[in-house]
C-alpha cells in the first residue's frame, strides 16, 4: 500500500509551523504587519519618506505594544530562575584537547605470525563418517 504524496507534505508543513511557533517568529511577522500598516496610514497624509521616518521614530501603535508585551519574558513563574549571561561557558573559546594517535595493538595471533605456518602442526580433525541409514 503506497502512501499518498500529500501526507509527507502535511507532516513537513506541521513540523515547519511548530518550529516557527516554538522560536517566536510569529511575532516578527506581526511586527512587520504593524509597521506596514503604520507606513500606509502615515503615507495618506505625508510623503513616503516622512511616513517611514515617523514609523520607525519609536512611536508605538496598539499592535506594536501587543508584540512588545508578548515578547517580554513571562514573570508569572517565580520559581524559574532567570538566565545569567555571565555564567555561560563559551566552549568555542576553549583549547582543544590533545589527541594522541598510537599504533594499533597486535592480537595474540595474526595472519603474519610465522609460528602458525609451520609444517609440524597436526592436521585438523575429520568429520565423522555419515551413516548409510541417513
N, C-alpha and C positions, 0 to 999 in steps of 0.2 A: 504494500500500500504506500503510495507516494504522498509526501507532504505537500499541500497546496503552496504555491510560491508566496502567498500573502502572509503566511504565518511568520516566516523569518523577518519579513519587513515590519510586521506589527511588533514583534519582540524587540527588534532594533529600535523602533520608534519609542517604545515604552522605556527601554534602557537609556536612551538619549534624554528623554524627558525627565526621568528620575535623576540622572546626573545633573541635568540643568537645574532642577529644583533644589537638589542637595547642596549645590555650590552657591545658591542665592543669586544666580544670574538673571532670574526673572525680574529682580528689582532694577537691574541695569536697563532692561528693556522698558520698564515702566518709567524710569527716569528719562530715557531718551524720548519716549512719547510725550512726557510733560514738557521737556524743552522744545520739542517740535510744536506743540500746541501753543506755548508761550511765544515763540517766534512768529507763528501765524497770527495770533491775536495782536501782538505789538506791530506787526507789519501792516495792519489795516490803517493805522494812524501815523506811522512814521516810515522812514526808509528801511530797507533790509539791513543795512549796516548798523543803524541805530537800534533796530529791534533785536539783532543778535547781541549787541553790546549790552542792552538792558536785560536780556535773558540771562546772561552769564555774569551779571553785576553782583549777584549774591542775594537778590530778592527772591523769596521762595513763594511758590503758589501752593495750593492745597495738596496737589499730588506730590510736589517736592517734599512737603512736610511729612506726608504719609510714608514716602520712601525713606526719608531720614529716620523716622521713628521705627520703621520696620528693620532697618539695618543696624540699629543700636543693639548691643548685646543685652540679652534678657537678664534683668536683675531680680527676677521673681524667685530664683532658686538660691537662697543664701548659703546652702551647703556646698555649692560648686565653687572651687577656688578659681580665681582669675588666672589667666596665663601670664607668666612672668617672662619677659623677653630677656632679662639679664641672667636668667638661669638656664638658658638654652645652650646646648653644646653644639658647636659647629664642627661636625665631623669632617667636612671637606677641608678644613684648615689643619687637620692632624697629619703628622708624618705617617707615611705608610709603614706597615710592619715589614721587617726584613724577611725576605723569602729565601730559604736555603733549599737548593735542589741537590740531592745526593744521588749517587748511582744506585740502581735498584739492588735489593738484596737477592743473592742467588739461592735457589732452592737446594735441598739436600741432594737431589739428583736432577740433572738436567740433560737434555739431548747431547750436550757437548762433553758430558762426563765420560772419560775414556775407559774407566774401570768397568762400566756396564757392558762394553762391547767385547769383552774378552771371550775367547773360544772355550774356556774351561767351565763355562756355565752349563748346567744340565738343561735338557730340552723341556719345554712346557708340558704339563700332563695332558694326556689324550682324553677325549671324551669317552665315556663308557660305550660299549657296542650296543646297538639297538637290538631289541629282541625281535624275533621273527613274527611274534604274535601282534605287534603293534602296527 
